[in-house]
Amino acid sequence: MDSRAAVATAEALSVSFAELAVVLRDGTDSGCSGDADPMRRRADGFLDGLAEISRLDAKSAALKAWLAAGYNSAAEALAGPATSPEDNTGQEMAVVAEVACVLTVSERAAGALLAEAHSLTTALPLTFSALQAGTISWQHARIMVDETVNLDPAGAQALEAHFLDPHAVNPARGFAGELIPGRFRHKARTWRERHHPVSIEKRHIKSAADRRLEYAPDRDGMAWLSAYLPADQAAAIWDRATTAARALQGPDEDRNLSQLRADTLATCLLTNNITGGGTGDEGREKSSGATGETSDEETGGIAVSGGVPSPRAQVLVTVPVMALLGLTDEPAMLDGYGPIPPSMARQLIADGAEAFHRVLIDPRDGAPLEIGRTSYRVTKAQRQWLRLRDGKCPFPGCSNHSLDNEADHLLAWAKGGSTGISNLGQPCRKHHRLRHTSAWKPTTATKNEPPSWISPTGRQYASEHPDWEPPTWPPEILEVTGHQEPVRPLSDDTLPESTPPSSTLSGSLLAEDRSPAWAQLGSALQDPEPSPGWSRPRTWR
């Protein structure tokens, strides 16, 4: 953005503020004659004003970032070339101090602003343009900067285009500005993990070496205890604590769910034996019996699990079949977390993680297929499927993990609604209650997308859309089938209710028996149980 563009942005802000004043003046005048419902007009005026203020905040943030980056460049030009590293550091400190004083913020905050402004104005043009237009917030822009750190320019541009360019290859389902910042960070991190140039296996091995437990005293006789753990272990601990806390709830229990989780964890750690599996042969036997064996070549000489048993709590893992067989290093997906190394997923399966389900996915876009049911009762398999489709409460902005959520008929059974995935949602208890005690209503869902919600004012708010991606195929399959690029995902309008297995995996290919892996692949894709199409998942234990 040059000086003329900055002036234009400032002038546009002035015009927007004038328009906002008109909206507020018209919307808050409840005494207007001829209006059938003046209070409704007043309420709508307040909401319209809030929406406009949000856009103005974003535009102001874009101008602020441009001004900060511009001052940084001008200060460098005025100071001239640095003659030594110490001189360069001194110049940077002077710029940070000046910006901190002008904005009346800490130097740490000023330094962060300058770094983010530099990235936005030099490396992330789509993000900066969206911020200027007011379609994303400053928080969204900061998340984009954070998630593109350590990516090369091509990787950063690809991540940015996925969420902000509707014409990109396989764009995100839904615009970034439609997600609350926390959910946008989750989606951006998930995409980054899938497409990072360095294998997630290698990055996980390096990060696992930093696992630790930290203790920090706090006020009022309290303290924080936090653990940096492999994702499967952390998710299992959280889910098990939640399950135990739910079991303790009742009319005679005055502790809330958060308090019960904390008390459950403290009781478990303070009363159970946590000696780490003993010593000598006994300790090694316990450790290997719990976790299985992992070669030094696979872990880089680092004991990733550290003798910790594989989780036995309710952990749902979706693994592409090629990654399951070790033919690709495509990440698996851990429910409630995101991408994990395929070796971690294979370990969960080998050790019998209780809630692991083999889920057959559409080979064209990676989405799970529909399950149909004709009874009122929602089965366990359907609940697991809803966890795959929604991942959390489908109410806009809610991040309640799906383990806590309740299946609900969108169109009531008594009114003719079916018990199929397209007529089911999984709202958390809070939003389940909101749906049945207020005028908030969900819309219809689809096989692969959760319902949207209509507010009492008539506004419709979209739920978060899952970003299923086509699975990665090994080079051998691409060579035989002639496919050189991933197939673009199909929309829900073109997906049939029940899709047969992809013709690219023909019987002749599987019959060649090139290796034991191909034999495993054939048995994995050929479901011996009769079912409509191939859409019903089976449990692996």
Kinemage of the C-alpha trace (Angstrom):
@kinemage 1
@onewidth
@group {chain A} dominant
@subgroup {mainchain}
@vectorlist {calphas} color= white
{ca met a 1} P 0.000 0.000 0.000
{ca asp a 2} L 1.571 3.287 -1.136
{ca ser a 3} L 0.868 6.751 0.270
{ca arg a 4} L -2.070 7.366 -2.046
{ca ala a 5} L -3.652 4.071 -1.014
{ca ala a 6} L -3.136 4.956 2.637
{ca val a 7} L -4.838 8.315 2.128
{ca ala a 8} L -7.689 6.577 0.323
{ca thr a 9} L -8.047 4.137 3.213
{ca ala a 10} L -8.152 6.981 5.726
{ca glu a 11} L -10.792 8.792 3.664
{ca ala a 12} L -12.811 5.582 3.390
{ca leu a 13} L -12.714 5.269 7.155
{ca ser a 14} L -14.145 8.770 7.495
{ca val a 15} L -16.950 7.911 5.074
{ca ser a 16} L -17.643 4.679 6.926
{ca phe a 17} L -17.919 6.504 10.229
{ca ala a 18} L -20.414 8.915 8.642
{ca glu a 19} L -22.448 5.995 7.306
{ca leu a 20} L -22.328 4.372 10.725
{ca ala a 21} L -23.746 7.525 12.278
{ca val a 22} L -26.661 7.376 9.825
{ca val a 23} L -27.285 3.713 10.646
{ca leu a 24} L -27.267 4.425 14.363
{ca arg a 25} L -29.484 7.488 14.011
{ca asp a 26} L -32.055 5.629 11.906
{ca gly a 27} L -31.835 2.355 13.792
{ca thr a 28} L -32.106 3.785 17.299
{ca asp a 29} L -35.044 6.097 16.520
{ca ser a 30} L -37.830 3.878 17.842
{ca gly a 31} L -40.442 6.581 17.456
{ca cys a 32} L -40.559 6.527 13.650
{ca ser a 33} L -44.132 6.414 12.407
{ca gly a 34} L -45.196 3.821 9.848
{ca asp a 35} L -42.882 1.131 11.228
{ca ala a 36} L -44.874 -1.959 12.208
{ca asp a 37} L -42.312 -2.925 14.829
{ca pro a 38} L -40.113 0.033 15.843
{ca met a 39} L -38.379 -1.962 18.592
{ca arg a 40} L -37.315 -4.583 16.046
{ca arg a 41} L -35.857 -1.812 13.889
{ca arg a 42} L -34.032 -0.467 16.924
{ca ala a 43} L -32.570 -3.892 17.730
{ca asp a 44} L -31.509 -4.432 14.110
{ca gly a 45} L -29.855 -1.019 14.113
{ca phe a 46} L -27.695 -1.951 17.086
{ca leu a 47} L -26.611 -5.214 15.415
{ca asp a 48} L -25.859 -3.450 12.125
{ca gly a 49} L -23.810 -0.915 14.052
{ca leu a 50} L -21.793 -3.638 15.765
{ca ala a 51} L -21.077 -5.291 12.410
{ca glu a 52} L -19.941 -1.991 10.904
{ca ile a 53} L -17.722 -1.206 13.897
{ca ser a 54} L -16.047 -4.611 13.457
{ca arg a 55} L -15.237 -3.784 9.831
{ca leu a 56} L -13.954 -0.353 10.834
{ca asp a 57} L -11.682 -1.911 13.451
{ca ala a 58} L -10.145 -4.136 10.778
{ca lys a 59} L -9.622 -1.248 8.365
{ca ser a 60} L -8.058 0.840 11.126
{ca ala a 61} L -5.737 -2.055 12.007
{ca ala a 62} L -4.622 -2.298 8.367
{ca leu a 63} L -3.808 1.403 8.306
{ca lys a 64} L -1.990 1.110 11.640
{ca ala a 65} L 0.120 -1.777 10.315
{ca trp a 66} L 0.979 0.175 7.164
{ca leu a 67} L 2.013 3.212 9.199
{ca ala a 68} L 4.178 1.096 11.520
{ca ala a 69} L 5.905 -0.643 8.612
{ca gly a 70} L 6.355 2.680 6.851
{ca tyr a 71} L 7.971 4.300 9.886
{ca asn a 72} L 10.312 1.332 10.258
{ca ser a 73} L 11.476 1.697 6.642
{ca ala a 74} L 11.847 5.461 6.952
{ca ala a 75} L 13.844 5.152 10.185
{ca glu a 76} L 16.203 2.653 8.554
{ca ala a 77} L 16.759 5.024 5.642
{ca leu a 78} L 17.439 7.960 7.978
{ca ala a 79} L 19.875 5.962 10.109
{ca gly a 80} L 21.866 4.715 7.140
{ca pro a 81} L 23.625 1.340 6.864
{ca ala a 82} L 24.650 -0.256 10.155
{ca thr a 83} L 28.412 -0.585 10.586
{ca ser a 84} L 28.267 -3.516 13.034
{ca pro a 85} L 25.788 -5.976 14.573
{ca glu a 86} L 25.739 -3.841 17.724
{ca asp a 87} L 24.896 -0.773 15.658
{ca asn a 88} L 22.063 -2.643 13.911
{ca thr a 89} L 20.645 -3.810 17.250
{ca gly a 90} L 20.775 -0.260 18.566
{ca gln a 91} L 18.856 1.064 15.566
{ca glu a 92} L 16.165 -1.610 15.986
{ca met a 93} L 15.831 -0.838 19.693
{ca ala a 94} L 15.440 2.871 18.924
{ca val a 95} L 12.626 2.205 16.443
{ca val a 96} L 10.805 -0.098 18.873
{ca ala a 97} L 11.142 2.417 21.704
{ca glu a 98} L 9.783 5.250 19.533
{ca val a 99} L 6.705 3.241 18.465
{ca ala a 100} L 6.111 2.101 22.043
{ca cys a 101} L 6.096 5.689 23.292
{ca val a 102} L 3.793 6.915 20.512
{ca leu a 103} L 1.251 4.138 21.151
{ca thr a 104} L 1.747 4.065 24.947
{ca val a 105} L 2.378 0.329 24.936
{ca ser a 106} L 5.224 -1.854 26.143
{ca glu a 107} L 8.297 -2.262 23.970
{ca arg a 108} L 7.478 -5.954 23.660
{ca ala a 109} L 4.056 -5.110 22.192
{ca ala a 110} L 5.605 -2.499 19.900
{ca gly a 111} L 8.197 -4.984 18.656
{ca ala a 112} L 5.487 -7.547 17.917
{ca leu a 113} L 3.468 -4.951 15.996
{ca leu a 114} L 6.475 -3.978 13.867
{ca ala a 115} L 7.266 -7.619 13.051
{ca glu a 116} L 3.644 -8.420 12.166
{ca ala a 117} L 3.291 -5.240 10.117
{ca his a 118} L 6.436 -6.116 8.148
{ca ser a 119} L 5.130 -9.617 7.344
{ca leu a 120} L 1.689 -8.361 6.330
{ca thr a 121} L 2.952 -5.596 4.062
{ca thr a 122} L 5.754 -7.568 2.401
{ca ala a 123} L 4.883 -11.291 2.396
{ca leu a 124} L 1.103 -11.679 2.867
{ca pro a 125} L -0.667 -9.491 0.292
{ca leu a 126} L -3.992 -11.378 0.362
{ca thr a 127} L -4.179 -11.145 4.134
{ca phe a 128} L -3.376 -7.444 4.110
{ca ser a 129} L -5.967 -6.780 1.392
{ca ala a 130} L -8.647 -8.665 3.348
{ca leu a 131} L -7.769 -6.657 6.452
{ca gln a 132} L -8.028 -3.408 4.472
{ca ala a 133} L -11.448 -4.478 3.183
{ca gly a 134} L -12.637 -5.321 6.687
{ca thr a 135} L -13.454 -8.946 5.846
{ca ile a 136} L -11.052 -10.370 8.444
{ca ser a 137} L -10.084 -9.027 11.854
{ca trp a 138} L -6.679 -8.031 13.189
{ca gln a 139} L -6.687 -11.268 15.202
{ca his a 140} L -7.142 -13.289 12.000
{ca ala a 141} L -4.273 -11.401 10.381
{ca arg a 142} L -1.978 -12.044 13.353
{ca ile a 143} L -2.811 -15.750 13.231
{ca met a 144} L -1.918 -15.862 9.530
{ca val a 145} L 1.430 -14.236 10.315
{ca asp a 146} L 2.067 -16.685 13.148
{ca glu a 147} L 1.182 -19.799 11.138
{ca thr a 148} L 3.365 -18.807 8.174
{ca val a 149} L 6.459 -18.312 10.322
{ca asn a 150} L 9.277 -20.644 9.196
{ca leu a 151} L 7.475 -21.438 5.933
{ca asp a 152} L 9.213 -20.575 2.683
{ca pro a 153} L 7.546 -17.879 0.518
{ca ala a 154} L 5.766 -20.458 -1.639
{ca gly a 155} L 4.380 -22.253 1.413
{ca ala a 156} L 3.201 -19.009 2.997
{ca gln a 157} L 1.458 -17.949 -0.210
{ca ala a 158} L -0.206 -21.367 -0.530
{ca leu a 159} L -1.533 -21.263 3.035
{ca glu a 160} L -2.787 -17.714 2.527
{ca ala a 161} L -4.461 -18.567 -0.780
{ca his a 162} L -6.168 -21.638 0.687
{ca phe a 163} L -8.165 -19.478 3.101
{ca leu a 164} L -8.461 -16.178 1.227
{ca asp a 165} L -8.512 -16.999 -2.497
{ca pro a 166} L -11.737 -18.765 -3.608
{ca his a 167} L -10.094 -19.596 -6.948
{ca ala a 168} L -7.182 -21.496 -5.394
{ca val a 169} L -6.871 -25.249 -5.875
{ca asn a 170} L -8.993 -26.958 -3.210
{ca pro a 171} L -9.846 -23.761 -1.273
{ca ala a 172} L -11.143 -23.810 2.288
{ca arg a 173} L -14.845 -24.455 2.786
{ca gly a 174} L -15.885 -21.041 4.044
{ca phe a 175} L -14.070 -17.708 4.294
{ca ala a 176} L -11.533 -17.142 7.064
{ca gly a 177} L -13.460 -14.151 8.396
{ca glu a 178} L -16.478 -16.374 9.083
{ca leu a 179} L -14.536 -18.282 11.748
{ca ile a 180} L -13.789 -17.013 15.232
{ca pro a 181} L -10.021 -16.520 15.630
{ca gly a 182} L -9.531 -19.641 17.751
{ca arg a 183} L -11.164 -21.910 15.176
{ca phe a 184} L -9.302 -20.178 12.347
{ca arg a 185} L -6.008 -20.866 14.117
{ca his a 186} L -6.962 -24.541 14.421
{ca lys a 187} L -7.774 -24.797 10.712
{ca ala a 188} L -4.681 -22.874 9.640
{ca arg a 189} L -2.468 -25.042 11.842
{ca thr a 190} L -4.094 -28.201 10.470
{ca trp a 191} L -3.467 -27.120 6.871
{ca arg a 192} L 0.103 -26.136 7.731
{ca glu a 193} L 0.781 -29.540 9.290
{ca arg a 194} L -0.568 -31.343 6.233
{ca his a 195} L 1.416 -29.309 3.712
{ca his a 196} L 4.610 -28.497 5.587
{ca pro a 197} L 7.675 -29.343 3.445
{ca val a 198} L 9.243 -31.238 6.363
{ca ser a 199} L 7.569 -34.529 7.293
{ca ile a 200} L 5.425 -34.381 10.416
{ca glu a 201} L 7.272 -37.495 11.600
{ca lys a 202} L 10.600 -35.643 11.696
{ca arg a 203} L 9.105 -32.536 13.288
{ca his a 204} L 7.313 -34.612 15.921
{ca ile a 205} L 10.488 -36.472 16.897
{ca lys a 206} L 12.291 -33.169 17.404
{ca ser a 207} L 9.423 -31.635 19.388
{ca ala a 208} L 8.865 -34.752 21.514
{ca ala a 209} L 12.366 -34.337 22.910
{ca asp a 210} L 11.122 -31.105 24.541
{ca arg a 211} L 8.244 -32.743 26.468
{ca arg a 212} L 8.121 -31.519 30.039
{ca leu a 213} L 6.028 -30.740 33.105
{ca glu a 214} L 6.002 -27.156 34.361
{ca tyr a 215} L 4.971 -25.629 37.685
{ca ala a 216} L 4.173 -21.931 38.213
{ca pro a 217} L 2.971 -20.454 41.537
{ca asp a 218} L -0.012 -18.103 41.336
{ca arg a 219} L -1.999 -15.866 43.693
{ca asp a 220} L -4.401 -16.844 46.491
{ca gly a 221} L -2.710 -20.123 47.347
{ca met a 222} L -3.063 -21.515 43.819
{ca ala a 223} L -0.588 -22.675 41.175
{ca trp a 224} L -0.511 -23.791 37.542
{ca leu a 225} L 0.652 -27.280 36.517
{ca ser a 226} L 1.044 -27.751 32.781
{ca ala a 227} L 2.427 -30.549 30.642
{ca tyr a 228} L 3.878 -30.471 27.126
{ca leu a 229} L 3.113 -33.971 25.790
{ca pro a 230} L 2.612 -35.892 22.548
{ca ala a 231} L -0.861 -35.074 21.257
{ca asp a 232} L -2.324 -38.562 21.669
{ca gln a 233} L -1.345 -38.724 25.333
{ca ala a 234} L -2.616 -35.208 26.076
{ca ala a 235} L -5.929 -35.846 24.311
{ca ala a 236} L -6.413 -39.141 26.127
{ca ile a 237} L -5.718 -37.554 29.524
{ca trp a 238} L -8.205 -34.774 28.804
{ca asp a 239} L -10.887 -37.159 27.546
{ca arg a 240} L -10.431 -39.552 30.452
{ca ala a 241} L -10.592 -36.699 32.974
{ca thr a 242} L -13.740 -35.404 31.283
{ca thr a 243} L -15.380 -38.827 31.319
{ca ala a 244} L -14.564 -39.313 34.995
{ca ala a 245} L -15.811 -35.812 35.811
{ca arg a 246} L -19.078 -36.434 33.973
{ca ala a 247} L -19.596 -39.612 35.990
{ca leu a 248} L -19.281 -37.651 39.237
{ca gln a 249} L -21.895 -35.059 38.283
{ca gly a 250} L -25.300 -35.304 39.909
{ca pro a 251} L -27.880 -33.481 42.021
{ca asp a 252} L -25.732 -33.806 45.155
{ca glu a 253} L -22.512 -32.615 43.465
{ca asp a 254} L -21.911 -28.855 43.711
{ca arg a 255} L -18.614 -28.790 41.783
{ca asn a 256} L -18.743 -27.743 38.126
{ca leu a 257} L -17.174 -29.733 35.292
{ca ser a 258} L -13.913 -27.757 35.274
{ca gln a 259} L -13.454 -28.260 39.017
{ca leu a 260} L -14.225 -31.974 38.719
{ca arg a 261} L -11.630 -32.384 35.951
{ca ala a 262} L -8.961 -30.748 38.102
{ca asp a 263} L -9.899 -32.788 41.186
{ca thr a 264} L -9.923 -36.021 39.161
{ca leu a 265} L -6.431 -35.371 37.797
{ca ala a 266} L -5.051 -34.449 41.227
{ca thr a 267} L -6.573 -37.541 42.829
{ca cys a 268} L -5.161 -39.804 40.110
{ca leu a 269} L -1.626 -38.403 40.320
{ca leu a 270} L -1.472 -38.247 44.118
{ca thr a 271} L -2.853 -41.725 44.835
{ca asn a 272} L -1.549 -43.936 41.990
{ca asn a 273} L 1.927 -45.403 41.432
{ca ile a 274} L 3.720 -43.201 38.886
{ca thr a 275} L 7.257 -44.547 39.271
{ca gly a 276} L 7.663 -44.747 35.490
{ca gly a 277} L 7.548 -48.508 35.058
{ca gly a 278} L 10.118 -49.637 37.621
{ca thr a 279} L 13.758 -50.444 36.965
{ca gly a 280} L 15.813 -53.191 35.413
{ca asp a 281} L 14.199 -56.049 33.494
{ca glu a 282} L 10.865 -55.554 35.242
{ca gly a 283} L 10.681 -51.929 34.193
{ca arg a 284} L 11.686 -52.716 30.623
{ca glu a 285} L 9.071 -55.468 30.452
{ca lys a 286} L 6.333 -53.144 31.662
{ca ser a 287} L 7.399 -50.413 29.302
{ca ser a 288} L 7.680 -52.575 26.206
{ca gly a 289} L 4.464 -54.370 27.032
{ca ala a 290} L 2.607 -51.098 27.125
{ca thr a 291} L 4.034 -49.285 24.179
{ca gly a 292} L 5.448 -51.857 21.791
{ca glu a 293} L 8.800 -51.457 20.068
{ca thr a 294} L 10.000 -48.542 17.988
{ca ser a 295} L 13.294 -48.676 16.143
{ca asp a 296} L 16.026 -46.079 16.565
{ca glu a 297} L 15.837 -45.472 12.836
{ca glu a 298} L 12.166 -44.491 13.118
{ca thr a 299} L 12.580 -42.239 16.157
{ca gly a 300} L 16.028 -40.856 15.498
{ca gly a 301} L 17.326 -42.453 18.703
{ca ile a 302} L 14.794 -40.615 20.877
{ca ala a 303} L 12.386 -42.575 23.066
{ca val a 304} L 9.303 -40.649 21.980
{ca ser a 305} L 6.803 -42.386 24.260
{ca gly a 306} L 9.184 -42.586 27.195
{ca gly a 307} L 7.586 -45.770 28.543
{ca val a 308} L 4.150 -44.160 28.795
{ca pro a 309} L 1.303 -46.585 27.983
{ca ser a 310} L -0.671 -45.844 24.842
{ca pro a 311} L -3.976 -44.140 25.660
{ca arg a 312} L -6.939 -46.346 26.508
{ca ala a 313} L -9.434 -43.517 26.830
{ca gln a 314} L -11.911 -42.562 24.122
{ca val a 315} L -9.636 -41.300 21.350
{ca leu a 316} L -10.950 -41.261 17.780
{ca val a 317} L -8.326 -41.439 15.035
{ca thr a 318} L -8.878 -41.170 11.290
{ca val a 319} L -6.015 -42.672 9.307
{ca pro a 320} L -5.691 -42.679 5.498
{ca val a 321} L -5.316 -46.300 4.463
{ca met a 322} L -2.041 -45.638 2.619
{ca ala a 323} L -0.540 -44.062 5.735
{ca leu a 324} L -1.881 -46.927 7.838
{ca leu a 325} L 0.033 -49.375 5.658
{ca gly a 326} L 3.180 -47.236 5.766
{ca leu a 327} L 3.058 -46.408 2.045
{ca thr a 328} L 2.828 -42.638 2.629
{ca asp a 329} L 3.681 -40.285 5.482
{ca glu a 330} L 0.357 -38.413 5.259
{ca pro a 331} L -0.768 -37.206 8.709
{ca ala a 332} L -3.621 -38.918 10.529
{ca met a 333} L -6.273 -36.861 12.340
{ca leu a 334} L -6.754 -37.045 16.118
{ca asp a 335} L -10.247 -36.034 17.191
{ca gly a 336} L -10.168 -32.766 19.124
{ca tyr a 337} L -6.565 -31.993 18.170
{ca gly a 338} L -5.714 -32.221 14.471
{ca pro a 339} L -2.902 -33.822 12.419
{ca ile a 340} L -0.607 -36.347 14.110
{ca pro a 341} L 2.261 -38.465 12.709
{ca pro a 342} L 1.069 -41.693 11.055
{ca ser a 343} L 3.426 -43.701 13.277
{ca met a 344} L 1.553 -42.385 16.323
{ca ala a 345} L -1.750 -43.462 14.773
{ca arg a 346} L -0.382 -46.913 13.927
{ca gln a 347} L 0.822 -47.265 17.522
{ca leu a 348} L -2.649 -46.414 18.824
{ca ile a 349} L -4.148 -49.103 16.614
{ca ala a 350} L -1.540 -51.707 17.518
{ca asp a 351} L -2.052 -51.075 21.239
{ca gly a 352} L -5.818 -51.241 20.925
{ca ala a 353} L -7.009 -47.681 21.527
{ca glu a 354} L -10.588 -48.465 22.459
{ca ala a 355} L -12.437 -45.943 20.321
{ca phe a 356} L -10.513 -46.349 17.070
{ca his a 357} L -12.821 -46.914 14.094
{ca arg a 358} L -11.796 -47.685 10.560
{ca val a 359} L -13.700 -45.103 8.531
{ca leu a 360} L -14.001 -45.540 4.776
{ca ile a 361} L -13.606 -42.162 3.088
{ca asp a 362} L -14.399 -40.944 -0.395
{ca pro a 363} L -11.115 -41.343 -2.303
{ca arg a 364} L -11.898 -38.218 -4.345
{ca asp a 365} L -12.128 -35.701 -1.513
{ca gly a 366} L -11.331 -37.515 1.740
{ca ala a 367} L -14.794 -36.982 3.261
{ca pro a 368} L -16.528 -39.741 5.255
{ca leu a 369} L -19.612 -41.206 3.613
{ca glu a 370} L -23.203 -41.209 4.876
{ca ile a 371} L -24.603 -43.716 7.368
{ca gly a 372} L -28.367 -44.227 7.139
{ca arg a 373} L -30.558 -45.456 10.004
{ca thr a 374} L -34.300 -45.991 10.311
{ca ser a 375} L -34.727 -46.153 14.100
{ca tyr a 376} L -35.061 -43.233 16.522
{ca arg a 377} L -32.122 -44.289 18.667
{ca val a 378} L -28.785 -42.806 17.627
{ca thr a 379} L -26.242 -45.608 17.555
{ca lys a 380} L -22.686 -45.491 18.835
{ca ala a 381} L -21.388 -45.694 15.254
{ca gln a 382} L -23.471 -42.666 14.283
{ca arg a 383} L -22.195 -40.692 17.265
{ca gln a 384} L -18.651 -41.490 16.182
{ca trp a 385} L -19.526 -40.405 12.654
{ca leu a 386} L -20.882 -37.089 13.930
{ca arg a 387} L -17.588 -36.606 15.759
{ca leu a 388} L -15.834 -37.065 12.421
{ca arg a 389} L -18.140 -34.688 10.556
{ca asp a 390} L -18.412 -31.893 13.118
{ca gly a 391} L -15.384 -32.351 15.381
{ca lys a 392} L -17.034 -30.071 17.946
{ca cys a 393} L -20.320 -28.380 18.780
{ca pro a 394} L -21.671 -27.045 15.441
{ca phe a 395} L -22.907 -23.758 16.935
{ca pro a 396} L -20.928 -20.885 15.335
{ca gly a 397} L -17.855 -20.059 17.394
{ca cys a 398} L -18.280 -22.862 19.944
{ca ser a 399} L -15.176 -24.986 20.538
{ca asn a 400} L -16.702 -27.561 22.880
{ca his a 401} L -15.029 -30.858 21.994
{ca ser a 402} L -17.463 -33.404 20.548
{ca leu a 403} L -16.814 -35.933 23.343
{ca asp a 404} L -19.043 -33.784 25.593
{ca asn a 405} L -21.784 -33.236 23.034
{ca glu a 406} L -25.213 -34.796 22.600
{ca ala a 407} L -26.715 -36.063 19.339
{ca asp a 408} L -29.917 -34.222 18.438
{ca his a 409} L -32.510 -34.565 15.644
{ca leu a 410} L -32.581 -31.373 13.554
{ca leu a 411} L -36.120 -32.153 12.375
{ca ala a 412} L -37.854 -33.839 15.298
{ca trp a 413} L -38.575 -37.552 14.982
{ca ala a 414} L -42.222 -36.846 15.868
{ca lys a 415} L -42.439 -34.484 12.877
{ca gly a 416} L -41.093 -37.006 10.384
{ca gly a 417} L -37.367 -36.511 10.838
{ca ser a 418} L -35.127 -39.503 10.178
{ca thr a 419} L -32.218 -40.765 12.246
{ca gly a 420} L -29.634 -40.273 9.518
{ca ile a 421} L -26.456 -38.246 9.580
{ca ser a 422} L -28.051 -35.528 7.434
{ca asn a 423} L -30.719 -34.964 10.113
{ca leu a 424} L -28.437 -35.106 13.142
{ca gly a 425} L -26.384 -32.496 14.946
{ca gln a 426} L -24.187 -32.772 18.011
{ca pro a 427} L -24.518 -29.522 19.994
{ca cys a 428} L -22.938 -29.126 23.398
{ca arg a 429} L -25.240 -29.053 26.419
{ca lys a 430} L -25.307 -25.265 26.489
{ca his a 431} L -26.365 -24.874 22.848
{ca his a 432} L -28.635 -27.926 22.989
{ca arg a 433} L -30.505 -26.101 25.728
{ca leu a 434} L -30.415 -22.846 23.738
{ca arg a 435} L -32.038 -24.597 20.778
{ca his a 436} L -34.936 -25.964 22.868
{ca thr a 437} L -35.528 -22.948 25.130
{ca ser a 438} L -35.256 -20.054 22.660
{ca ala a 439} L -35.970 -19.102 19.067
{ca trp a 440} L -32.483 -20.164 17.900
{ca lys a 441} L -32.966 -22.966 15.349
{ca pro a 442} L -30.545 -25.110 13.308
{ca thr a 443} L -30.938 -25.497 9.560
{ca thr a 444} L -30.645 -28.787 7.715
{ca ala a 445} L -27.253 -30.502 7.549
{ca thr a 446} L -25.610 -32.599 4.847
{ca lys a 447} L -23.522 -35.731 4.877
{ca asn a 448} L -20.297 -33.792 5.239
{ca glu a 449} L -21.325 -30.431 6.702
{ca pro a 450} L -22.960 -29.480 10.018
{ca pro a 451} L -26.110 -27.327 10.189
{ca ser a 452} L -26.120 -23.545 10.138
{ca trp a 453} L -28.099 -21.611 12.748
{ca ile a 454} L -30.854 -18.990 12.469
{ca ser a 455} L -31.084 -16.458 15.287
{ca pro a 456} L -34.290 -14.970 16.747
{ca thr a 457} L -33.642 -11.855 14.616
{ca gly a 458} L -33.729 -13.932 11.418
{ca arg a 459} L -30.009 -13.732 10.704
{ca gln a 460} L -28.356 -16.961 9.542
{ca tyr a 461} L -24.894 -17.853 10.831
{ca ala a 462} L -22.848 -20.558 9.150
{ca ser a 463} L -21.255 -23.345 11.150
{ca glu a 464} L -17.623 -24.221 10.621
{ca his a 465} L -17.155 -26.337 7.501
{ca pro a 466} L -14.792 -29.316 7.604
{ca asp a 467} L -11.901 -29.142 5.152
{ca trp a 468} L -11.593 -32.703 3.901
{ca glu a 469} L -8.664 -33.182 1.549
{ca pro a 470} L -8.060 -35.892 -1.046
{ca pro a 471} L -5.832 -38.645 0.356
{ca thr a 472} L -2.245 -38.954 -0.800
{ca trp a 473} L -1.573 -41.867 -3.170
{ca pro a 474} L 1.805 -43.648 -3.392
{ca pro a 475} L 3.795 -43.181 -6.607
{ca glu a 476} L 3.139 -46.829 -7.581
{ca ile a 477} L -0.607 -46.227 -7.786
{ca leu a 478} L -0.226 -42.934 -9.643
{ca glu a 479} L 2.049 -44.672 -12.152
{ca val a 480} L -0.387 -47.523 -12.783
{ca thr a 481} L -3.548 -45.413 -12.910
{ca gly a 482} L -2.070 -42.499 -14.817
{ca his a 483} L -3.140 -39.911 -12.219
{ca gln a 484} L -0.414 -37.344 -11.698
{ca glu a 485} L -2.313 -34.794 -9.611
{ca pro a 486} L -4.869 -35.048 -6.804
{ca val a 487} L -8.465 -35.059 -7.980
{ca arg a 488} L -10.388 -31.910 -7.060
{ca pro a 489} L -13.003 -32.480 -4.357
{ca leu a 490} L -16.594 -32.851 -5.466
{ca ser a 491} L -19.348 -30.695 -4.018
{ca asp a 492} L -22.236 -32.167 -2.059
{ca asp a 493} L -24.465 -31.617 -5.098
{ca thr a 494} L -22.377 -34.070 -7.138
{ca leu a 495} L -21.737 -36.648 -4.430
{ca pro a 496} L -24.146 -39.608 -4.603
{ca glu a 497} L -25.759 -40.912 -1.429
{ca ser a 498} L -23.600 -44.033 -1.561
{ca thr a 499} L -20.365 -44.019 -3.538
{ca pro a 500} L -18.658 -47.225 -4.700
{ca pro a 501} L -14.920 -47.638 -4.256
{ca ser a 502} L -12.818 -45.609 -6.645
{ca ser a 503} L -12.183 -47.315 -9.959
{ca thr a 504} L -8.537 -46.305 -9.711
{ca leu a 505} L -8.056 -49.144 -7.222
{ca ser a 506} L -9.120 -51.873 -9.606
{ca gly a 507} L -9.245 -55.545 -8.761
{ca ser a 508} L -6.432 -56.289 -11.191
{ca leu a 509} L -4.156 -53.820 -9.436
{ca leu a 510} L -4.819 -55.367 -6.052
{ca ala a 511} L -4.471 -58.867 -7.476
{ca glu a 512} L -0.920 -58.202 -8.635
{ca asp a 513} L 0.242 -58.698 -5.044
{ca arg a 514} L 3.331 -56.610 -5.546
{ca ser a 515} L 4.139 -56.725 -1.837
{ca pro a 516} L 2.560 -57.694 1.489
{ca ala a 517} L 1.379 -54.087 1.757
{ca trp a 518} L -0.686 -54.478 -1.417
{ca ala a 519} L -2.333 -57.580 0.003
{ca gln a 520} L -3.173 -55.671 3.173
{ca leu a 521} L -4.559 -52.840 1.079
{ca gly a 522} L -6.827 -55.203 -0.806
{ca ser a 523} L -8.275 -56.711 2.360
{ca ala a 524} L -8.644 -53.262 3.915
{ca leu a 525} L -10.717 -51.915 1.025
{ca gln a 526} L -12.859 -55.011 0.442
{ca asp a 527} L -15.510 -55.094 3.182
{ca pro a 528} L -16.734 -58.691 3.553
{ca glu a 529} L -19.899 -57.648 5.369
{ca pro a 530} L -22.965 -56.838 3.233
{ca ser a 531} L -23.851 -53.162 3.328
{ca pro a 532} L -25.402 -50.574 1.001
{ca gly a 533} L -22.503 -49.378 -1.134
{ca trp a 534} L -19.432 -49.172 1.058
{ca ser a 535} L -20.518 -46.478 3.464
{ca arg a 536} L -20.682 -48.312 6.804
{ca pro a 537} L -17.624 -48.160 9.092
{ca arg a 538} L -16.489 -51.117 11.137
{ca thr a 539} L -14.638 -51.168 14.402
{ca trp a 540} L -10.996 -52.237 14.625
{ca arg a 541} L -9.991 -53.368 18.089
